[in-house]
């Protein structure tokens, strides 16, 4: 078994290690054992997205929790930020999400939140992994009289929806705003439409009929093409595409143009700054962010810090540096004044609030940032050898960087959740940028 935890929990092919029933059971056991040292009694919130493998893994995790004397409270289909909210709202010691986020239905994953609604730090994940690897869980299940219970939270979506409504400014209404929503046939499908409709918007949903196999299938934040078409056809003010577990957001403006996560972060940051709420006048974004974000922040007088890739690393730097806004180009936007983790629906509401406050369409707000051409190519790899230890690749990178000079940059890194090497090139010209990316991908 390789390393269990990646940049966003555990990921793998469903019904194969580490995403099989046995490992899920052990993860439930390990989380419960780790937390029961500190507090008793203990209960853990468990939610999932709409994948066909979700119920099997949910049952295995819940069984592991109960076998160690913890109570598993099942929220059913709920977004990742929804599970974080319920963990806080119910006083749970932990929250666990069965989801592989934006990956196809064949994959699944497990994410863990602590009792404060934050994703577990690396040292705690390492302790969970050690309990499983070192066989310390074998024979450690509690006696029958001490076993925990498994129960359901039937009103989980409505409780989360109420929390979301309270995140929208009370003095505002969405009345007269036409929205198109694409929940990617994922976990946001049972909350998003009702949320925005109750706030007054004229809502139309697409890709909101999950069947267990169609999550993220040519829809949602990874594939916004259908959303772009529908926004133009319906004359909508904007469209929002979520990923399978609802923590990412990609927006489409009234012209049908895709608005990136970097542009969304800038709009939210400026709105906070204008109201004196941008703590320390600082945002955090990852090293993958477009160079245009740094330029726009400098122009607006906002300090930007670049973190490692992954929303958990963005959050860690936000907490360390005292920032309330951060995010990634992929659409993970963290607004700590509203929630402990990235939440696509909260981000969408803040975009709408910014449009209302400024009285300008989304396209104009997004145009404050120039998006430089960026080409990303994913290359399948059989092993993740240190890039610095591949001389041919290092030479190719140096050659491209020399040609780009100050006009662009190269970033090559491995995916934390898949056997992929991500080759990213950014430059002033789309054709030139794509050519360099193809060259580097060929070397990989």
Buried (B, 14 or more C-beta within 10 A) or exposed (E): EEEBBBBBBBBBBBEEEBBBBEBBBBBBBBBBBBBBEEEEEBBBBBBBBBBBBBBBBBBBBBBBBBBBBBBBBBBBBBBBBBBBBBBBBBEBBBBBBBBBBBBBBBBBBBBBBBBEBBBBEEEBBBBBBEBBBEEEBEEEBBEEEEBBEBEEBEEBBEBBBBBBBEBBEEEBEBEEBBBBBBBBBBBBBBBBBBBBBBBBBBBBBBBBEBEEEBBBBEBBBBBBEBBBBBBBEBEBBBBBBBBBBBBBBBBBBBEBBBBBBBBBBBBBBBBBBEEEEBBEBBBBBBBBBBBBBBBBBEEBEBBBBBBBBBBBBBBBBBEEBEBBBBBBBBBBBBBBEBBBBBBBBBBBBBBBBBBBBBEEBBBEBBBBBEBBBBBBBBBEBEEBEEBEEBEEBBEBBEBBBEEBEEBBBBBBBBBBBBEBBBBBBBBEEEEBBBBBBEBBBEBB
